């Protein structure tokens, strides 16, 4: 999908500033998959390419909700340059490969909204590589495991978005598990308002959530987690390194949150990323919480004009059924 004419003009100026050399923007096409920001591949007249991230309300398919702009909520939407740059700096310092930044514009020099232009990694993502050639994906998975271990080893004494914690701030709630429980209860209410099957099981699901949360013991150190590290959020560079994208939600949190998401998204392919010592009580709570999130979120997104409606409905349906299975005897 091509950008609006006004956006294309803005991107043309930014691309020239980022890439230099007298180049002229030949094409700008929105890359499928982005839901919170515009992601455009910029192609210059000498075939040089780059990726533009545009955090503009017009590019965000998610309906707004109260508290969206409260960054002390670890699960508030990850929007804007401040979150992106903080996450990029933290991952880069840990040796985790992220796209190189070519230009940032938060002052409106090129666009009225936050803009970043980054390196374009033109190869496939990890999801496509795993489907096409699992053996070729094996060394990439091994390197991804090394990146995850570097993130796991880096600890902070409090939880929350990296931009908040590294800036000396504190986050909402009293613990990761309390924040997850509160969010899961909201997701349960939202999903129940949109689907009668969740509504019919709401009391049992709430009881299960509260029971699981009660079993979790306190923790005082937190690791770096991406938060939504599905294989579609890992690109593969020219020499086979995994490259993390969509990093704005990076936070200090329970490492179990990351591994539950990885298990859900990777299925059997998760095995190379398994680690010892994860807390089983947290895994149980976070599994149900994420199933409810992956039900409520897609259903909420379908309230708007998100274009790929069939796949989003499929995600909601699958996770709804998985959530209900977790309360069946």
C-alpha positions as CSV (number, residue, x, y, z in Angstrom):
1,X,0.0,0.0,0.0
2,X,1.4,3.4,-1.0
3,X,1.4,6.3,1.5
4,X,-0.7,9.3,1.1
5,X,0.7,12.0,-1.2
6,X,1.6,14.3,1.7
7,X,3.3,11.5,3.6
8,X,5.3,10.5,0.5
9,X,6.6,14.0,0.1
10,X,7.6,14.1,3.7
11,X,9.3,10.7,3.5
12,X,11.1,11.8,0.3
13,X,12.8,14.7,2.2
14,X,13.6,12.5,5.2
15,X,15.1,9.8,2.9
16,X,17.4,12.3,1.2
17,X,18.6,13.5,4.5
18,X,19.1,10.0,5.8
19,X,20.8,8.4,2.8
20,X,22.4,11.4,1.2
21,X,24.5,11.2,-2.0
22,X,22.0,13.2,-4.1
23,X,19.6,10.2,-4.2
24,X,15.9,10.7,-5.0
25,X,13.0,8.7,-3.6
26,X,11.7,6.4,-6.3
27,X,9.1,4.5,-4.3
28,X,7.6,4.1,-0.8
29,X,5.4,1.1,0.0
30,X,3.9,0.3,3.3
31,X,5.0,-3.1,4.6
32,X,2.2,-5.4,5.6
33,X,1.9,-6.4,9.3
34,X,2.4,-3.1,11.2
35,X,-0.6,-2.2,13.3
36,X,0.6,0.6,15.6
37,X,2.9,2.6,13.3
38,X,3.5,3.0,9.6
39,X,6.4,0.9,8.3
40,X,7.5,1.9,4.8
41,X,10.2,0.5,2.5
42,X,11.9,3.5,0.8
43,X,13.5,2.8,-2.5
44,X,15.9,5.4,-4.0
45,X,16.6,6.0,-7.6
46,X,19.9,4.1,-7.3
47,X,18.2,1.1,-5.7
48,X,19.4,2.0,-2.2
49,X,16.7,1.1,0.3
50,X,15.8,1.9,3.9
51,X,12.9,1.5,6.2
52,X,10.8,4.3,7.7
53,X,8.9,4.1,11.0
54,X,6.2,6.7,11.3
55,X,4.4,7.0,14.6
56,X,1.3,8.9,13.4
57,X,-2.2,8.5,14.7
58,X,-3.3,8.0,11.1
59,X,-1.0,5.0,10.8
60,X,-2.3,3.3,14.1
61,X,-5.1,0.8,13.6
62,X,-5.7,0.3,17.3
63,X,-8.8,2.0,18.9
64,X,-7.6,4.4,21.6
65,X,-8.3,3.4,25.2
66,X,-7.9,5.2,28.5
67,X,-4.3,5.0,29.8
68,X,-2.7,4.4,26.5
69,X,-0.3,7.3,27.0
70,X,0.7,6.2,30.6
71,X,4.2,4.8,30.1
72,X,4.3,3.7,33.8
73,X,2.0,0.9,32.7
74,X,4.4,-1.7,31.3
75,X,1.8,-2.9,28.8
76,X,0.8,0.6,27.5
77,X,1.2,0.7,23.7
78,X,4.8,1.1,22.7
79,X,4.6,4.3,20.5
80,X,7.1,6.9,19.6
81,X,10.7,7.7,19.3
82,X,11.5,7.9,23.0
83,X,10.6,4.3,23.5
84,X,12.2,3.2,20.3
85,X,15.5,4.9,21.0
86,X,15.7,3.7,24.6
87,X,15.0,0.1,23.5
88,X,17.4,0.3,20.6
89,X,20.2,1.6,22.9
90,X,19.6,-1.1,25.5
91,X,19.6,-4.0,23.0
92,X,22.6,-2.6,21.2
93,X,24.5,-2.3,24.4
94,X,23.7,-6.0,25.2
95,X,25.0,-7.1,21.8
96,X,21.5,-7.9,20.4
97,X,21.3,-7.1,16.7
98,X,18.8,-4.3,15.8
99,X,18.5,-2.3,12.6
100,X,21.0,0.5,12.4
101,X,19.4,4.0,12.8
102,X,20.0,6.3,9.8
103,X,17.9,9.3,10.9
104,X,15.5,10.3,13.7
105,X,13.1,13.3,13.5
106,X,11.1,14.2,16.6
107,X,11.1,18.0,16.0
108,X,9.0,18.0,12.8
109,X,11.9,18.7,10.4
110,X,10.5,16.3,7.9
111,X,7.2,15.0,9.4
112,X,4.8,16.4,12.0
113,X,4.9,13.0,13.7
114,X,7.8,11.0,15.2
115,X,9.9,9.4,12.4
116,X,12.9,7.1,12.3
117,X,14.7,5.8,9.2
118,X,16.6,2.6,9.7
119,X,18.6,0.0,7.9
120,X,16.6,-2.2,5.5
121,X,17.2,-5.9,6.0
122,X,15.8,-7.3,2.8
123,X,15.9,-11.0,3.5
124,X,13.1,-13.1,5.0
125,X,12.0,-13.1,8.6
126,X,12.5,-16.0,11.0
127,X,8.9,-17.2,10.6
128,X,9.3,-17.6,6.8
129,X,12.8,-19.2,7.2
130,X,11.5,-21.8,9.7
131,X,8.6,-22.7,7.3
132,X,10.9,-22.9,4.3
133,X,14.0,-24.5,5.6
134,X,14.1,-25.5,9.3
135,X,17.7,-26.7,9.0
136,X,18.8,-23.4,7.6
137,X,17.0,-21.7,10.5
138,X,18.9,-23.8,13.1
139,X,22.0,-21.5,13.4
140,X,19.7,-18.5,13.5
141,X,17.7,-20.0,16.4
142,X,21.0,-20.7,18.2
143,X,22.1,-17.1,17.8
144,X,18.6,-15.9,18.9
145,X,19.1,-18.1,22.0
146,X,22.4,-16.3,22.7
147,X,20.6,-12.9,22.4
148,X,17.9,-14.0,24.8
149,X,20.5,-15.2,27.3
150,X,22.2,-11.7,27.1
151,X,18.9,-10.1,27.7
152,X,18.1,-12.5,30.6
153,X,21.5,-11.9,32.3
154,X,21.0,-8.1,32.4
155,X,18.9,-7.3,35.5
156,X,17.2,-4.3,37.0
157,X,15.8,-3.9,40.5
158,X,12.4,-2.8,39.2
159,X,10.1,-3.6,36.4
160,X,8.6,-1.5,33.6
161,X,9.4,-0.1,30.2
162,X,13.1,0.3,29.5
163,X,12.7,4.0,28.8
164,X,11.0,4.5,32.2
165,X,13.3,2.3,34.3
166,X,16.6,3.4,32.6
167,X,15.3,7.0,33.2
168,X,14.9,6.4,36.9
169,X,11.2,6.1,36.9
170,X,8.8,3.6,38.6
171,X,5.9,1.7,37.1
172,X,2.3,1.0,38.1
173,X,1.5,-1.9,40.4
174,X,3.3,-3.8,43.1
175,X,4.8,-6.7,41.0
176,X,4.9,-8.2,37.5
177,X,2.3,-10.8,38.5
178,X,0.0,-8.1,39.9
179,X,0.2,-6.1,36.7
180,X,-0.4,-9.2,34.6
181,X,-3.4,-10.2,36.7
182,X,-5.0,-6.8,36.4
183,X,-4.4,-6.8,32.7
184,X,-5.7,-10.3,32.3
185,X,-8.9,-9.4,34.1
186,X,-9.4,-6.4,31.8
187,X,-8.8,-8.6,28.8
188,X,-11.3,-11.2,30.2
189,X,-13.9,-8.5,30.5
190,X,-13.3,-7.2,27.0
191,X,-13.3,-10.6,25.4
192,X,-16.4,-11.5,27.3
193,X,-18.2,-8.4,26.0
194,X,-17.4,-9.5,22.4
195,X,-17.8,-13.3,22.6
196,X,-20.5,-15.3,24.4
197,X,-18.2,-18.3,25.0
198,X,-15.8,-16.2,27.1
199,X,-18.8,-14.5,28.8
200,X,-20.2,-17.9,29.8
201,X,-16.8,-19.0,31.3
202,X,-15.9,-15.7,32.8
203,X,-16.3,-16.7,36.4
204,X,-14.3,-19.8,36.0
205,X,-11.6,-18.0,34.1
206,X,-11.4,-15.3,36.7
207,X,-11.2,-17.8,39.5
208,X,-8.4,-19.6,37.7
209,X,-6.4,-16.4,37.1
210,X,-6.7,-15.3,40.8
211,X,-5.7,-18.8,42.0
212,X,-2.7,-18.9,39.7
213,X,-1.6,-15.4,40.8
214,X,-1.9,-16.4,44.5
215,X,0.7,-19.1,43.9
216,X,3.4,-16.8,42.6
217,X,6.2,-15.9,45.0
218,X,7.8,-12.4,45.2
219,X,10.8,-11.5,43.0
220,X,13.1,-8.5,43.2
221,X,15.1,-8.6,40.0
222,X,13.9,-8.4,36.4
223,X,15.3,-9.2,33.0
224,X,15.1,-7.5,29.6
225,X,12.2,-8.8,27.6
226,X,11.0,-7.9,24.1
227,X,7.4,-8.7,25.1
228,X,6.2,-9.8,21.6
229,X,9.1,-11.7,20.2
230,X,7.3,-13.8,17.7
231,X,9.3,-15.1,14.7
232,X,7.7,-12.4,12.6
233,X,9.5,-9.8,14.8
234,X,12.9,-11.4,14.1
235,X,14.5,-10.6,10.7
236,X,17.6,-12.5,9.4
237,X,20.5,-10.5,8.1
238,X,22.8,-11.4,5.2
239,X,25.2,-13.4,7.5
240,X,22.4,-15.3,9.4
241,X,22.1,-13.1,12.5
242,X,18.7,-12.6,14.1
243,X,17.7,-9.0,14.1
244,X,15.0,-7.8,16.6
245,X,12.3,-5.4,15.3
246,X,9.2,-3.8,16.7
247,X,11.2,-3.2,19.9
248,X,9.3,-0.2,21.4
249,X,7.6,-2.5,24.0
250,X,11.0,-3.5,25.5
251,X,10.8,-3.8,29.2
252,X,12.3,-5.1,32.4
253,X,10.0,-7.9,33.4
254,X,9.8,-11.6,34.4
255,X,11.6,-13.6,31.8
256,X,8.8,-16.1,31.9
257,X,6.6,-13.6,30.1
258,X,9.0,-13.7,27.1
259,X,9.2,-17.5,27.1
260,X,5.4,-18.0,27.3
261,X,5.0,-15.8,24.2
262,X,7.8,-17.7,22.4
263,X,6.2,-21.0,23.2
264,X,2.9,-19.9,21.9
265,X,4.3,-18.5,18.7
266,X,6.9,-21.1,17.9
267,X,5.3,-24.3,19.0
268,X,7.7,-27.2,18.5
269,X,10.3,-24.9,17.0
270,X,10.7,-23.3,20.5
271,X,12.8,-26.2,21.8
272,X,16.2,-24.7,20.9
273,X,15.3,-21.7,23.0
274,X,14.4,-23.6,26.2
275,X,16.2,-22.6,29.3
276,X,16.4,-24.1,32.8
277,X,15.1,-22.5,36.0
278,X,11.9,-20.8,34.8
279,X,9.3,-20.4,37.5
280,X,6.4,-22.9,36.8
281,X,3.9,-20.8,38.7
282,X,4.6,-17.7,36.6
283,X,4.5,-19.8,33.5
284,X,1.1,-21.0,34.3
285,X,-0.3,-17.6,35.1
286,X,1.3,-15.9,32.1
287,X,0.1,-18.6,29.7
288,X,-3.6,-18.1,30.6
289,X,-3.0,-14.3,30.7
290,X,-1.5,-14.3,27.2
291,X,-4.2,-16.5,25.8
292,X,-6.8,-14.0,27.0
293,X,-4.7,-11.1,25.7
294,X,-4.4,-12.7,22.3
295,X,-8.2,-13.1,22.3
296,X,-9.2,-9.7,23.5
297,X,-6.5,-7.7,21.5
298,X,-7.4,-9.0,18.0
299,X,-11.1,-8.7,18.8
300,X,-10.5,-5.0,19.8
301,X,-8.4,-4.4,16.7
302,X,-11.3,-5.7,14.6
303,X,-13.5,-2.9,16.0
304,X,-11.5,-0.6,13.7
305,X,-10.5,-0.8,10.0
306,X,-7.5,-3.1,10.3
307,X,-7.2,-4.6,6.7
308,X,-6.2,-8.2,7.4
309,X,-9.3,-9.1,9.2
310,X,-9.4,-12.8,8.4
311,X,-6.0,-13.5,10.0
312,X,-6.8,-11.4,13.0
313,X,-10.1,-13.2,13.6
314,X,-8.2,-16.5,13.3
315,X,-5.8,-15.5,16.0
316,X,-8.6,-14.5,18.3
317,X,-10.5,-17.8,17.7
318,X,-7.4,-20.0,18.2
319,X,-6.4,-18.3,21.5
320,X,-10.0,-18.2,22.7
321,X,-10.2,-22.0,22.4
322,X,-6.8,-22.4,24.0
323,X,-7.9,-20.2,27.0
324,X,-11.0,-22.3,27.5
325,X,-9.0,-25.5,27.4
326,X,-7.0,-24.3,30.3
327,X,-10.0,-24.3,32.6
328,X,-11.4,-27.6,31.5
329,X,-10.8,-30.5,33.9
